[in-house]
Amino acid sequence: MLWIVACAVFALPALSHAVGPDWKVVTDSPKAFAKQAAEVRKEMGPRGAYGGISGNERAAVNEDLDKIAALLKERGSVSQLNDSEQVDLMNAQERINAVLARNEGNRLICTMEQRLGTNFKHKVCRTQAEIDGIRRNSQEGFQNTVMRGGATQARGN
């Protein structure tokens, strides 16, 4: 039961389409987050719902929980975080979700990317599976071009 609650707390932003301004954190205050983090840490114990995760995964989850706690403590709430800090918080939250739910391919990874032709940056969120697919398609396209002789290397002096 606690596993469902913890996943719901951490997964809610992903379910609410974390690609834009609609993304929200359920535990907005440092105090509320500390309580939730303590529950997750308890469940990572040997007899807890997440007791089966490896030591490295446990350390990574603890590091991300600490990172989120520090961000919330420093700013007081999510609404006070700047865009870069919000991306950091969301990425930490998604890494936690991926480890606890054993669902790495659906983990959202967000970056601040510059729009073409402007200096404005915007948040872009993709799943790990989408990023892997884009990378794979790009590599395959390049290899196909090279095999057909379409790409050539410039001659040196």
N, CA, C and O atoms as a GROMACS GRO file, in nm:
protein
  628
    1MET      N    1   0.083  -0.120   0.000
    1MET     CA    2   0.000   0.000   0.000
    1MET      C    3   0.087   0.126   0.000
    1MET      O    4   0.062   0.220  -0.075
    2LEU      N    5   0.190   0.126   0.085
    2LEU     CA    6   0.277   0.244   0.091
    2LEU      C    7   0.351   0.264  -0.040
    2LEU      O    8   0.378   0.377  -0.081
    3TRP      N    9   0.383   0.151  -0.108
    3TRP     CA   10   0.449   0.160  -0.238
    3TRP      C   11   0.363   0.238  -0.335
    3TRP      O   12   0.414   0.322  -0.409
    4ILE      N   13   0.234   0.214  -0.335
    4ILE     CA   14   0.142   0.284  -0.425
    4ILE      C   15   0.138   0.432  -0.390
    4ILE      O   16   0.136   0.517  -0.479
    5VAL      N   17   0.136   0.463  -0.261
    5VAL     CA   18   0.132   0.603  -0.218
    5VAL      C   19   0.260   0.674  -0.261
    5VAL      O   20   0.256   0.784  -0.316
    6ALA      N   21   0.375   0.610  -0.237
    6ALA     CA   22   0.503   0.672  -0.272
    6ALA      C   23   0.514   0.691  -0.422
    6ALA      O   24   0.556   0.796  -0.469
    7CYS      N   25   0.475   0.589  -0.498
    7CYS     CA   26   0.480   0.602  -0.644
    7CYS      C   27   0.385   0.711  -0.692
    7CYS      O   28   0.416   0.786  -0.783
    8ALA      N   29   0.269   0.718  -0.630
    8ALA     CA   30   0.173   0.821  -0.670
    8ALA      C   31   0.228   0.960  -0.642
    8ALA      O   32   0.211   1.051  -0.723
    9VAL      N   33   0.294   0.977  -0.528
    9VAL     CA   34   0.350   1.107  -0.493
    9VAL      C   35   0.460   1.144  -0.591
    9VAL      O   36   0.466   1.258  -0.638
   10PHE      N   37   0.548   1.048  -0.621
   10PHE     CA   38   0.658   1.079  -0.710
   10PHE      C   39   0.619   1.075  -0.856
   10PHE      O   40   0.679   1.146  -0.937
   11ALA      N   41   0.522   0.995  -0.894
   11ALA     CA   42   0.486   0.980  -1.034
   11ALA      C   43   0.382   1.081  -1.080
   11ALA      O   44   0.364   1.098  -1.201
   12LEU      N   45   0.314   1.147  -0.990
   12LEU     CA   46   0.208   1.239  -1.030
   12LEU      C   47   0.255   1.343  -1.131
   12LEU      O   48   0.184   1.368  -1.228
   13PRO      N   49   0.373   1.404  -1.113
   13PRO     CA   50   0.415   1.500  -1.215
   13PRO      C   51   0.427   1.437  -1.353
   13PRO      O   52   0.392   1.500  -1.453
   14ALA      N   53   0.475   1.316  -1.360
   14ALA     CA   54   0.489   1.250  -1.490
   14ALA      C   55   0.352   1.224  -1.550
   14ALA      O   56   0.333   1.237  -1.671
   15LEU      N   57   0.257   1.186  -1.467
   15LEU     CA   58   0.124   1.157  -1.517
   15LEU      C   59   0.050   1.283  -1.559
   15LEU      O   60  -0.043   1.278  -1.639
   16SER      N   61   0.092   1.396  -1.505
   16SER     CA   62   0.025   1.521  -1.542
   16SER      C   63   0.101   1.592  -1.654
   16SER      O   64   0.099   1.714  -1.663
   17HIS      N   65   0.169   1.513  -1.737
   17HIS     CA   66   0.240   1.565  -1.855
   17HIS      C   67   0.339   1.672  -1.816
   17HIS      O   68   0.314   1.792  -1.830
   18ALA      N   69   0.452   1.628  -1.768
   18ALA     CA   70   0.554   1.716  -1.713
   18ALA      C   71   0.630   1.793  -1.819
   18ALA      O   72   0.745   1.831  -1.795
   19VAL      N   73   0.572   1.818  -1.932
   19VAL     CA   74   0.643   1.884  -2.038
   19VAL      C   75   0.631   2.035  -2.032
   19VAL      O   76   0.707   2.104  -2.100
   20GLY      N   77   0.544   2.087  -1.957
   20GLY     CA   78   0.526   2.230  -1.959
   20GLY      C   79   0.492   2.286  -1.824
   20GLY      O   80   0.527   2.228  -1.721
   21PRO      N   81   0.424   2.397  -1.823
   21PRO     CA   82   0.392   2.464  -1.698
   21PRO      C   83   0.292   2.388  -1.612
   21PRO      O   84   0.270   2.426  -1.497
   22ASP      N   85   0.231   2.282  -1.664
   22ASP     CA   86   0.134   2.206  -1.586
   22ASP      C   87   0.201   2.117  -1.482
   22ASP      O   88   0.134   2.067  -1.392
   23TRP      N   89   0.332   2.096  -1.493
   23TRP     CA   90   0.402   2.007  -1.403
   23TRP      C   91   0.393   2.060  -1.260
   23TRP      O   92   0.416   2.178  -1.234
   24LYS      N   93   0.358   1.970  -1.168
   24LYS     CA   94   0.344   2.009  -1.028
   24LYS      C   95   0.409   1.906  -0.938
   24LYS      O   96   0.418   1.789  -0.972
   25VAL      N   97   0.454   1.952  -0.824
   25VAL     CA   98   0.508   1.863  -0.723
   25VAL      C   99   0.402   1.850  -0.615
   25VAL      O  100   0.344   1.950  -0.572
   26VAL      N  101   0.377   1.728  -0.572
   26VAL     CA  102   0.271   1.706  -0.475
   26VAL      C  103   0.310   1.762  -0.339
   26VAL      O  104   0.230   1.829  -0.274
   27THR      N  105   0.432   1.735  -0.296
   27THR     CA  106   0.478   1.785  -0.166
   27THR      C  107   0.557   1.912  -0.191
   27THR      O  108   0.676   1.908  -0.223
   28ASP      N  109   0.491   2.026  -0.175
   28ASP     CA  110   0.549   2.154  -0.212
   28ASP      C  111   0.634   2.215  -0.101
   28ASP      O  112   0.720   2.298  -0.130
   29SER      N  113   0.613   2.177   0.023
   29SER     CA  114   0.687   2.239   0.132
   29SER      C  115   0.799   2.147   0.180
   29SER      O  116   0.790   2.025   0.165
   30PRO      N  117   0.905   2.205   0.236
   30PRO     CA  118   1.014   2.123   0.287
   30PRO      C  119   0.968   2.024   0.394
   30PRO      O  120   1.015   1.911   0.400
   31LYS      N  121   0.876   2.067   0.478
   31LYS     CA  122   0.827   1.981   0.586
   31LYS      C  123   0.751   1.861   0.531
   31LYS      O  124   0.773   1.748   0.574
   32ALA      N  125   0.661   1.885   0.436
   32ALA     CA  126   0.583   1.776   0.376
   32ALA      C  127   0.674   1.681   0.299
   32ALA      O  128   0.654   1.559   0.303
   33PHE      N  129   0.774   1.736   0.230
   33PHE     CA  130   0.865   1.650   0.156
   33PHE      C  131   0.950   1.567   0.251
   33PHE      O  132   0.974   1.449   0.224
   34ALA      N  133   0.995   1.625   0.360
   34ALA     CA  134   1.077   1.551   0.457
   34ALA      C  135   1.001   1.430   0.510
   34ALA      O  136   1.058   1.323   0.528
   35LYS      N  137   0.872   1.448   0.534
   35LYS     CA  138   0.789   1.336   0.581
   35LYS      C  139   0.781   1.227   0.475
   35LYS      O  140   0.796   1.109   0.506
   36GLN      N  141   0.757   1.266   0.351
   36GLN     CA  142   0.748   1.169   0.242
   36GLN      C  143   0.882   1.100   0.219
   36GLN      O  144   0.886   0.979   0.197
   37ALA      N  145   0.991   1.175   0.223
   37ALA     CA  146   1.125   1.118   0.202
   37ALA      C  147   1.157   1.016   0.313
   37ALA      O  148   1.218   0.913   0.286
   38ALA      N  149   1.116   1.047   0.435
   38ALA     CA  150   1.140   0.953   0.546
   38ALA      C  151   1.066   0.822   0.522
   38ALA      O  152   1.119   0.714   0.550
   39GLU      N  153   0.944   0.829   0.470
   39GLU     CA  154   0.867   0.708   0.439
   39GLU      C  155   0.935   0.625   0.330
   39GLU      O  156   0.943   0.503   0.339
   40VAL      N  157   0.984   0.694   0.226
   40VAL     CA  158   1.052   0.623   0.118
   40VAL      C  159   1.178   0.556   0.171
   40VAL      O  160   1.206   0.441   0.140
   41ARG      N  161   1.255   0.630   0.252
   41ARG     CA  162   1.378   0.573   0.310
   41ARG      C  163   1.347   0.452   0.398
   41ARG      O  164   1.420   0.353   0.396
   42LYS      N  165   1.241   0.461   0.474
   42LYS     CA  166   1.200   0.349   0.558
   42LYS      C  167   1.168   0.227   0.472
   42LYS      O  168   1.207   0.115   0.505
   43GLU      N  169   1.097   0.249   0.363
   43GLU     CA  170   1.058   0.140   0.274
   43GLU      C  171   1.176   0.083   0.195
   43GLU      O  172   1.165  -0.026   0.138
   44MET      N  173   1.288   0.156   0.190
   44MET     CA  174   1.408   0.103   0.125
   44MET      C  175   1.486   0.013   0.219
   44MET      O  176   1.587  -0.046   0.179
   45GLY      N  177   1.442   0.002   0.343
   45GLY     CA  178   1.506  -0.088   0.439
   45GLY      C  179   1.488  -0.232   0.397
   45GLY      O  180   1.412  -0.261   0.305
   46PRO      N  181   1.558  -0.324   0.463
   46PRO     CA  182   1.556  -0.465   0.423
   46PRO      C  183   1.417  -0.527   0.418
   46PRO      O  184   1.392  -0.615   0.335
   47ARG      N  185   1.327  -0.484   0.503
   47ARG     CA  186   1.193  -0.543   0.506
   47ARG      C  187   1.087  -0.455   0.440
   47ARG      O  188   0.968  -0.486   0.444
   48GLY      N  189   1.132  -0.346   0.380
   48GLY     CA  190   1.038  -0.253   0.318
   48GLY      C  191   1.001  -0.292   0.176
   48GLY      O  192   1.054  -0.387   0.120
   49ALA      N  193   0.910  -0.216   0.120
   49ALA     CA  194   0.860  -0.243  -0.015
   49ALA      C  195   0.971  -0.232  -0.120
   49ALA      O  196   0.964  -0.297  -0.224
   50TYR      N  197   1.073  -0.149  -0.093
   50TYR     CA  198   1.183  -0.131  -0.187
   50TYR      C  199   1.311  -0.196  -0.136
   50TYR      O  200   1.420  -0.161  -0.181
   51GLY      N  201   1.299  -0.290  -0.045
   51GLY     CA  202   1.415  -0.355   0.015
   51GLY      C  203   1.500  -0.432  -0.085
   51GLY      O  204   1.616  -0.462  -0.056
   52GLY      N  205   1.446  -0.464  -0.200
   52GLY     CA  206   1.519  -0.542  -0.299
   52GLY      C  207   1.611  -0.462  -0.390
   52GLY      O  208   1.681  -0.521  -0.472
   53ILE      N  209   1.612  -0.330  -0.377
   53ILE     CA  210   1.698  -0.253  -0.466
   53ILE      C  211   1.843  -0.266  -0.420
   53ILE      O  212   1.870  -0.293  -0.303
   54SER      N  213   1.935  -0.246  -0.512
   54SER     CA  214   2.077  -0.263  -0.482
   54SER      C  215   2.128  -0.147  -0.396
   54SER      O  216   2.061  -0.045  -0.382
   55GLY      N  217   2.246  -0.165  -0.342
   55GLY     CA  218   2.308  -0.059  -0.261
   55GLY      C  219   2.334   0.067  -0.343
   55GLY      O  220   2.316   0.178  -0.293
   56ASN      N  221   2.376   0.050  -0.468
   56ASN     CA  222   2.400   0.165  -0.555
   56ASN      C  223   2.270   0.240  -0.584
   56ASN      O  224   2.267   0.363  -0.585
   57GLU      N  225   2.164   0.164  -0.608
   57GLU     CA  226   2.034   0.227  -0.634
   57GLU      C  227   1.985   0.300  -0.510
   57GLU      O  228   1.932   0.411  -0.519
   58ARG      N  229   2.002   0.239  -0.395
   58ARG     CA  230   1.961   0.301  -0.268
   58ARG      C  231   2.037   0.432  -0.247
   58ARG      O  232   1.979   0.533  -0.207
   59ALA      N  233   2.168   0.429  -0.274
   59ALA     CA  234   2.250   0.550  -0.259
   59ALA      C  235   2.205   0.658  -0.356
   59ALA      O  236   2.200   0.776  -0.320
   60ALA      N  237   2.171   0.619  -0.480
   60ALA     CA  238   2.125   0.717  -0.579
   60ALA      C  239   1.993   0.779  -0.537
   60ALA      O  240   1.973   0.899  -0.551
   61VAL      N  241   1.901   0.697  -0.484
   61VAL     CA  242   1.772   0.748  -0.439
   61VAL      C  243   1.793   0.844  -0.322
   61VAL      O  244   1.734   0.952  -0.317
   62ASN      N  245   1.877   0.804  -0.226
   62ASN     CA  246   1.904   0.893  -0.112
   62ASN      C  247   1.966   1.025  -0.157
   62ASN      O  248   1.930   1.130  -0.105
   63GLU      N  249   2.057   1.019  -0.253
   63GLU     CA  250   2.119   1.142  -0.305
   63GLU      C  251   2.015   1.232  -0.369
   63GLU      O  252   2.017   1.353  -0.349
   64ASP      N  253   1.924   1.173  -0.448
   64ASP     CA  254   1.820   1.254  -0.512
   64ASP      C  255   1.720   1.308  -0.411
   64ASP      O  256   1.672   1.420  -0.426
   65LEU      N  257   1.686   1.229  -0.309
   65LEU     CA  258   1.597   1.279  -0.203
   65LEU      C  259   1.663   1.397  -0.132
   65LEU      O  260   1.597   1.497  -0.103
   66ASP      N  261   1.793   1.386  -0.105
   66ASP     CA  262   1.865   1.496  -0.041
   66ASP      C  263   1.868   1.620  -0.130
   66ASP      O  264   1.855   1.732  -0.082
   67LYS      N  265   1.885   1.598  -0.261
   67LYS     CA  266   1.889   1.710  -0.355
   67LYS      C  267   1.756   1.784  -0.357
   67LYS      O  268   1.752   1.907  -0.354
   68ILE      N  269   1.646   1.709  -0.361
   68ILE     CA  270   1.513   1.770  -0.360
   68ILE      C  271   1.491   1.845  -0.230
   68ILE      O  272   1.442   1.958  -0.229
   69ALA      N  273   1.528   1.781  -0.118
   69ALA     CA  274   1.510   1.845   0.013
   69ALA      C  275   1.588   1.976   0.021
   69ALA      O  276   1.538   2.076   0.073
   70ALA      N  277   1.712   1.975  -0.031
   70ALA     CA  278   1.795   2.097  -0.027
   70ALA      C  279   1.734   2.208  -0.112
   70ALA      O  280   1.732   2.324  -0.070
   71LEU      N  281   1.683   2.174  -0.228
   71LEU     CA  282   1.619   2.274  -0.314
   71LEU      C  283   1.497   2.335  -0.246
   71LEU      O  284   1.478   2.456  -0.246
   72LEU      N  285   1.414   2.248  -0.187
   72LEU     CA  286   1.293   2.298  -0.120
   72LEU      C  287   1.328   2.379   0.004
   72LEU      O  288   1.264   2.480   0.033
   73LYS      N  289   1.430   2.335   0.078
   73LYS     CA  290   1.469   2.407   0.199
   73LYS      C  291   1.524   2.545   0.164
   73LYS      O  292   1.495   2.643   0.231
   74GLU      N  293   1.604   2.550   0.057
   74GLU     CA  294   1.665   2.677   0.017
   74GLU      C  295   1.562   2.778  -0.031
   74GLU      O  296   1.571   2.897   0.000
   75ARG      N  297   1.464   2.731  -0.107
   75ARG     CA  298   1.365   2.822  -0.168
   75ARG      C  299   1.232   2.828  -0.094
   75ARG      O  300   1.157   2.924  -0.112
   76GLY      N  301   1.202   2.729  -0.013
   76GLY     CA  302   1.077   2.731   0.064
   76GLY      C  303   0.962   2.660  -0.004
   76GLY      O  304   0.877   2.603   0.063
   77SER      N  305   0.958   2.664  -0.137
   77SER     CA  306   0.853   2.593  -0.211
   77SER      C  307   0.894   2.582  -0.357
   77SER      O  308   0.986   2.649  -0.402
   78VAL      N  309   0.825   2.496  -0.428
   78VAL     CA  310   0.856   2.475  -0.569
   78VAL      C  311   0.830   2.601  -0.650
   78VAL      O  312   0.902   2.629  -0.746
   79SER      N  313   0.729   2.676  -0.612
   79SER     CA  314   0.696   2.797  -0.688
   79SER      C  315   0.807   2.901  -0.683
   79SER      O  316   0.812   2.991  -0.767
   80GLN      N  317   0.897   2.890  -0.586
   80GLN     CA  318   1.008   2.984  -0.574
   80GLN      C  319   1.133   2.940  -0.650
   80GLN      O  320   1.231   3.014  -0.658
   81LEU      N  321   1.131   2.818  -0.706
   81LEU     CA  322   1.246   2.768  -0.781
   81LEU      C  323   1.251   2.832  -0.919
   81LEU      O  324   1.148   2.856  -0.981
   82ASN      N  325   1.373   2.861  -0.966
   82ASN     CA  326   1.385   2.910  -1.103
   82ASN      C  327   1.373   2.792  -1.199
   82ASN      O  328   1.366   2.677  -1.155
   83ASP      N  329   1.370   2.819  -1.329
   83ASP     CA  330   1.348   2.712  -1.427
   83ASP      C  331   1.454   2.603  -1.418
   83ASP      O  332   1.421   2.484  -1.425
   84SER      N  333   1.578   2.640  -1.404
   84SER     CA  334   1.686   2.542  -1.396
   84SER      C  335   1.671   2.453  -1.273
   84SER      O  336   1.691   2.332  -1.281
   85GLU      N  337   1.635   2.513  -1.161
   85GLU     CA  338   1.615   2.436  -1.038
   85GLU      C  339   1.494   2.343  -1.050
   85GLU      O  340   1.496   2.231  -0.999
   86GLN      N  341   1.390   2.390  -1.119
   86GLN     CA  342   1.273   2.304  -1.141
   86GLN      C  343   1.310   2.182  -1.225
   86GLN      O  344   1.263   2.072  -1.200
   87VAL      N  345   1.394   2.204  -1.326
   87VAL     CA  346   1.440   2.092  -1.409
   87VAL      C  347   1.522   1.995  -1.324
   87VAL      O  348   1.505   1.874  -1.335
   88ASP      N  349   1.612   2.049  -1.240
   88ASP     CA  350   1.692   1.963  -1.151
   88ASP      C  351   1.602   1.882  -1.058
   88ASP      O  352   1.623   1.763  -1.039
   89LEU      N  353   1.502   1.948  -1.001
   89LEU     CA  354   1.411   1.880  -0.909
   89LEU      C  355   1.333   1.771  -0.982
   89LEU      O  356   1.319   1.660  -0.931
   90MET      N  357   1.283   1.803  -1.100
   90MET     CA  358   1.205   1.704  -1.174
   90MET      C  359   1.291   1.586  -1.216
   90MET      O  360   1.246   1.471  -1.207
   91ASN      N  361   1.414   1.611  -1.261
   91ASN     CA  362   1.502   1.502  -1.301
   91ASN      C  363   1.534   1.412  -1.182
   91ASN      O  364   1.537   1.289  -1.195
   92ALA      N  365   1.558   1.471  -1.065
   92ALA     CA  366   1.583   1.392  -0.945
   92ALA      C  367   1.461   1.307  -0.911
   92ALA      O  368   1.472   1.190  -0.877
   93GLN      N  369   1.345   1.368  -0.921
   93GLN     CA  370   1.219   1.299  -0.892
   93GLN      C  371   1.197   1.183  -0.989
   93GLN      O  372   1.154   1.075  -0.949
   94GLU      N  373   1.227   1.205  -1.115
   94GLU     CA  374   1.209   1.101  -1.216
   94GLU      C  375   1.310   0.987  -1.199
   94GLU      O  376   1.276   0.871  -1.222
   95ARG      N  377   1.433   1.020  -1.157
   95ARG     CA  378   1.531   0.914  -1.130
   95ARG      C  379   1.482   0.826  -1.015
   95ARG      O  380   1.496   0.704  -1.020
   96ILE      N  381   1.427   0.890  -0.912
   96ILE     CA  382   1.372   0.814  -0.799
   96ILE      C  383   1.260   0.723  -0.848
   96ILE      O  384   1.256   0.604  -0.813
   97ASN      N  385   1.168   0.778  -0.927
   97ASN     CA  386   1.058   0.697  -0.981
   97ASN      C  387   1.110   0.578  -1.060
   97ASN      O  388   1.060   0.466  -1.045
   98ALA      N  389   1.210   0.602  -1.142
   98ALA     CA  390   1.262   0.495  -1.228
   98ALA      C  391   1.321   0.382  -1.145
   98ALA      O  392   1.300   0.264  -1.176
   99VAL      N  393   1.393   0.416  -1.040
   99VAL     CA  394   1.454   0.313  -0.955
   99VAL      C  395   1.347   0.238  -0.877
   99VAL      O  396   1.346   0.115  -0.875
  100LEU      N  397   1.259   0.311  -0.814
  100LEU     CA  398   1.160   0.247  -0.728
  100LEU      C  399   1.057   0.168  -0.807
  100LEU      O  400   1.009   0.064  -0.761
  101ALA      N  401   1.023   0.215  -0.925
  101ALA     CA  402   0.923   0.145  -1.006
  101ALA      C  403   0.987   0.050  -1.107
  101ALA      O  404   0.917  -0.020  -1.181
  102ARG      N  405   1.121   0.047  -1.109
  102ARG     CA  406   1.194  -0.039  -1.205
  102ARG      C  407   1.146  -0.011  -1.347
  102ARG      O  408   1.113  -0.103  -1.422
  103ASN      N  409   1.143   0.117  -1.383
  103ASN     CA  410   1.085   0.157  -1.509
  103ASN      C  411   1.172   0.263  -1.576
  103ASN      O  412   1.125   0.374  -1.603
  104GLU      N  413   1.298   0.232  -1.602
  104GLU     CA  414   1.395   0.328  -1.655
  104GLU      C  415   1.354   0.386  -1.790
  104GLU      O  416   1.376   0.505  -1.815
  105GLY      N  417   1.295   0.305  -1.877
  105GLY     CA  418   1.259   0.352  -2.011
  105GLY      C  419   1.155   0.462  -2.012
  105GLY      O  420   1.152   0.543  -2.105
  106ASN      N  421   1.069   0.467  -1.911
  106ASN     CA  422   0.964   0.569  -1.905
  106ASN      C  423   1.003   0.689  -1.820
  106ASN      O  424   0.921   0.778  -1.796
  107ARG      N  425   1.127   0.692  -1.773
  107ARG     CA  426   1.173   0.804  -1.691
  107ARG      C  427   1.183   0.929  -1.777
  107ARG      O  428   1.245   0.926  -1.883
  108LEU      N  429   1.122   1.037  -1.732
  108LEU     CA  430   1.131   1.164  -1.804
  108LEU      C  431   1.263   1.232  -1.772
  108LEU      O  432   1.306   1.237  -1.657
  109ILE      N  433   1.326   1.284  -1.875
  109ILE     CA  434   1.449   1.361  -1.858
  109ILE      C  435   1.423   1.496  -1.922
  109ILE      O  436   1.386   1.505  -2.039
  110CYS      N  437   1.442   1.600  -1.844
  110CYS     CA  438   1.414   1.734  -1.894
  110CYS      C  439   1.544   1.813  -1.908
  110CYS      O  440   1.638   1.796  -1.831
  111THR      N  441   1.546   1.898  -2.008
  111THR     CA  442   1.660   1.987  -2.031
  111THR      C  443   1.606   2.124  -2.068
  111THR      O  444   1.491   2.138  -2.112
  112MET      N  445   1.690   2.223  -2.051
  112MET     CA  446   1.658   2.356  -2.098
  112MET      C  447   1.728   2.371  -2.232
  112MET      O  448   1.850   2.371  -2.238
  113GLU      N  449   1.650   2.385  -2.340
  113GLU     CA  450   1.707   2.393  -2.474
  113GLU      C  451   1.673   2.526  -2.537
  113GLU      O  452   1.565   2.581  -2.519
  114GLN      N  453   1.770   2.577  -2.612
  114GLN     CA  454   1.752   2.705  -2.678
  114GLN      C  455   1.670   2.686  -2.805
  114GLN      O  456   1.694   2.593  -2.883
  115ARG      N  457   1.574   2.774  -2.823
  115ARG     CA  458   1.492   2.768  -2.944
  115ARG      C  459   1.574   2.820  -3.061
  115ARG      O  460   1.652   2.914  -3.046
  116LEU      N  461   1.558   2.758  -3.175
  116LEU     CA  462   1.632   2.794  -3.294
  116LEU      C  463   1.600   2.938  -3.333
  116LEU      O  464   1.484   2.975  -3.347
  117GLY      N  465   1.703   3.018  -3.350
  117GLY     CA  466   1.686   3.156  -3.394
  117GLY      C  467   1.661   3.254  -3.281
  117GLY      O  468   1.642   3.373  -3.308
  118THR      N  469   1.660   3.208  -3.156
  118THR     CA  470   1.640   3.299  -3.043
  118THR      C  471   1.737   3.266  -2.932
  118THR      O  472   1.807   3.165  -2.937
  119ASN      N  473   1.740   3.351  -2.833
  119ASN     CA  474   1.819   3.323  -2.713
  119ASN      C  475   1.732   3.269  -2.601
  119ASN      O  476   1.781   3.242  -2.491
  120PHE      N  477   1.601   3.252  -2.627
  120PHE     CA  478   1.510   3.202  -2.525
  120PHE      C  479   1.527   3.051  -2.510
  120PHE      O  480   1.546   2.978  -2.608
  121LYS      N  481   1.521   3.007  -2.387
  121LYS     CA  482   1.528   2.864  -2.359
  121LYS      C  483   1.392   2.817  -2.310
  121LYS      O  484   1.317   2.893  -2.249
  122HIS      N  485   1.363   2.691  -2.337
  122HIS     CA  486   1.238   2.633  -2.290
  122HIS      C  487   1.265   2.491  -2.242
  122HIS      O  488   1.364   2.429  -2.281
  123LYS      N  489   1.176   2.442  -2.158
  123LYS     CA  490   1.191   2.307  -2.106
  123LYS      C  491   1.147   2.206  -2.210
  123LYS      O  492   1.041   2.220  -2.271
  124VAL      N  493   1.230   2.105  -2.230
  124VAL     CA  494   1.196   1.995  -2.320
  124VAL      C  495   1.209   1.867  -2.239
  124VAL      O  496   1.315   1.839  -2.183
  125CYS      N  497   1.102   1.790  -2.232
  125CYS     CA  498   1.102   1.665  -2.156
  125CYS      C  499   1.074   1.549  -2.249
  125CYS      O  500   0.978   1.550  -2.326
  126ARG      N  501   1.161   1.448  -2.239
  126ARG     CA  502   1.144   1.326  -2.318
  126ARG      C  503   1.170   1.208  -2.226
  126ARG      O  504   1.239   1.220  -2.125
  127THR      N  505   1.112   1.093  -2.262
  127THR     CA  506   1.142   0.973  -2.185
  127THR      C  507   1.278   0.919  -2.228
  127THR      O  508   1.328   0.952  -2.336
  128GLN      N  509   1.338   0.837  -2.143
  128GLN     CA  510   1.465   0.775  -2.176
  128GLN      C  511   1.451   0.693  -2.304
  128GLN      O  512   1.543   0.691  -2.386
  129ALA      N  513   1.338   0.625  -2.321
  129ALA     CA  514   1.315   0.546  -2.441
  129ALA      C  515   1.312   0.634  -2.566
  129ALA      O  516   1.365   0.596  -2.670
  130GLU      N  517   1.251   0.753  -2.557
  130GLU     CA  518   1.248   0.845  -2.670
  130GLU      C  519   1.388   0.895  -2.704
  130GLU      O  520   1.426   0.901  -2.821
  131ILE      N  521   1.465   0.929  -2.603
  131ILE     CA  522   1.603   0.976  -2.624
  131ILE      C  523   1.685   0.866  -2.690
  131ILE      O  524   1.761   0.893  -2.784
  132ASP      N  525   1.672   0.743  -2.642
  132ASP     CA  526   1.744   0.631  -2.701
  132ASP      C  527   1.702   0.609  -2.846
  132ASP      O  528   1.786   0.581  -2.931
  133GLY      N  529   1.572   0.621  -2.874
  133GLY     CA  530   1.522   0.605  -3.010
  133GLY      C  531   1.575   0.712  -3.104
  133GLY      O  532   1.613   0.682  -3.217
  134ILE      N  533   1.576   0.836  -3.059
  134ILE     CA  534   1.628   0.948  -3.140
  134ILE      C  535   1.776   0.923  -3.170
  134ILE      O  536   1.820   0.939  -3.284
  135ARG      N  537   1.853   0.885  -3.068
  135ARG     CA  538   1.995   0.858  -3.086
  135ARG      C  539   2.016   0.743  -3.185
  135ARG      O  540   2.101   0.752  -3.274
  136ARG      N  541   1.940   0.636  -3.169
  136ARG     CA  542   1.952   0.520  -3.256
  136ARG      C  543   1.917   0.556  -3.401
  136ARG      O  544   1.989   0.518  -3.493
  137ASN      N  545   1.807   0.629  -3.421
  137ASN     CA  546   1.766   0.670  -3.555
  137ASN      C  547   1.870   0.762  -3.620
  137ASN      O  548   1.897   0.751  -3.739
  138SER      N  549   1.926   0.850  -3.541
  138SER     CA  550   2.029   0.940  -3.593
  138SER      C  551   2.152   0.863  -3.637
  138SER      O  552   2.207   0.888  -3.744
  139GLN      N  553   2.196   0.769  -3.554
  139GLN     CA  554   2.313   0.688  -3.588
  139GLN      C  555   2.286   0.602  -3.712
  139GLN      O  556   2.372   0.591  -3.799
  140GLU      N  557   2.167   0.542  -3.719
  140GLU     CA  558   2.133   0.459  -3.835
  140GLU      C  559   2.126   0.543  -3.962
  140GLU      O  560   2.173   0.500  -4.067
  141GLY      N  561   2.070   0.662  -3.953
  141GLY     CA  562   2.063   0.751  -4.069
  141GLY      C  563   2.200   0.790  -4.118
  141GLY      O  564   2.226   0.791  -4.238
  142PHE      N  565   2.289   0.822  -4.024
  142PHE     CA  566   2.425   0.859  -4.062
  142PHE      C  567   2.496   0.739  -4.126
  142PHE      O  568   2.562   0.754  -4.229
  143GLN      N  569   2.483   0.621  -4.065
  143GLN     CA  570   2.549   0.503  -4.119
  143GLN      C  571   2.496   0.469  -4.257
  143GLN      O  572   2.573   0.429  -4.345
  144ASN      N  573   2.366   0.483  -4.279
  144ASN     CA  574   2.308   0.457  -4.411
  144ASN      C  575   2.362   0.555  -4.515
  144ASN      O  576   2.389   0.516  -4.628
  145THR      N  577   2.377   0.681  -4.476
  145THR     CA  578   2.430   0.782  -4.567
  145THR      C  579   2.574   0.750  -4.603
  145THR      O  580   2.613   0.762  -4.719
  146VAL      N  581   2.653   0.711  -4.505
  146VAL     CA  582   2.793   0.678  -4.529
  146VAL      C  583   2.803   0.555  -4.620
  146VAL      O  584   2.885   0.553  -4.712
  147MET      N  585   2.720   0.453  -4.596
  147MET     CA  586   2.724   0.330  -4.674
  147MET      C  587   2.686   0.357  -4.821
  147MET      O  588   2.736   0.291  -4.912
  148ARG      N  589   2.598   0.453  -4.844
  148ARG     CA  590   2.558   0.488  -4.981
  148ARG      C  591   2.655   0.585  -5.046
  148ARG      O  592   2.641   0.618  -5.164
  149GLY      N  593   2.754   0.631  -4.969
  149GLY     CA  594   2.854   0.722  -5.025
  149GLY      C  595   2.810   0.867  -5.024
  149GLY      O  596   2.872   0.950  -5.091
  150GLY      N  597   2.705   0.899  -4.951
  150GLY     CA  598   2.655   1.036  -4.949
  150GLY      C  599   2.736   1.128  -4.861
  150GLY      O  600   2.742   1.248  -4.886
  151ALA      N  601   2.796   1.075  -4.760
  151ALA     CA  602   2.875   1.160  -4.670
  151ALA      C  603   3.022   1.140  -4.701
  151ALA      O  604   3.069   1.027  -4.714
  152THR      N  605   3.091   1.247  -4.712
  152THR     CA  606   3.235   1.238  -4.736
  152THR      C  607   3.308   1.323  -4.636
  152THR      O  608   3.254   1.420  -4.581
  153GLN      N  609   3.429   1.287  -4.613
  153GLN     CA  610   3.511   1.363  -4.520
  153GLN      C  611   3.588   1.465  -4.602
  153GLN      O  612   3.642   1.432  -4.708
  154ALA      N  613   3.595   1.589  -4.556
  154ALA     CA  614   3.668   1.693  -4.625
  154ALA      C  615   3.816   1.659  -4.627
  154ALA      O  616   3.870   1.609  -4.528
  155ARG      N  617   3.880   1.686  -4.741
  155ARG     CA  618   4.022   1.656  -4.753
  155ARG      C  619   4.103   1.759  -4.675
  155ARG      O  620   4.073   1.878  -4.676
  156GLY      N  621   4.204   1.709  -4.609
  156GLY     CA  622   4.293   1.799  -4.535
  156GLY      C  623   4.394   1.865  -4.624
  156GLY      O  624   4.403   1.830  -4.742
  157ASN      N  625   4.467   1.958  -4.573
  157ASN     CA  626   4.569   2.029  -4.653
  157ASN      C  627   4.690   1.946  -4.671
  157ASN      O  628   4.786   1.990  -4.736
   0.00000   0.00000   0.00000
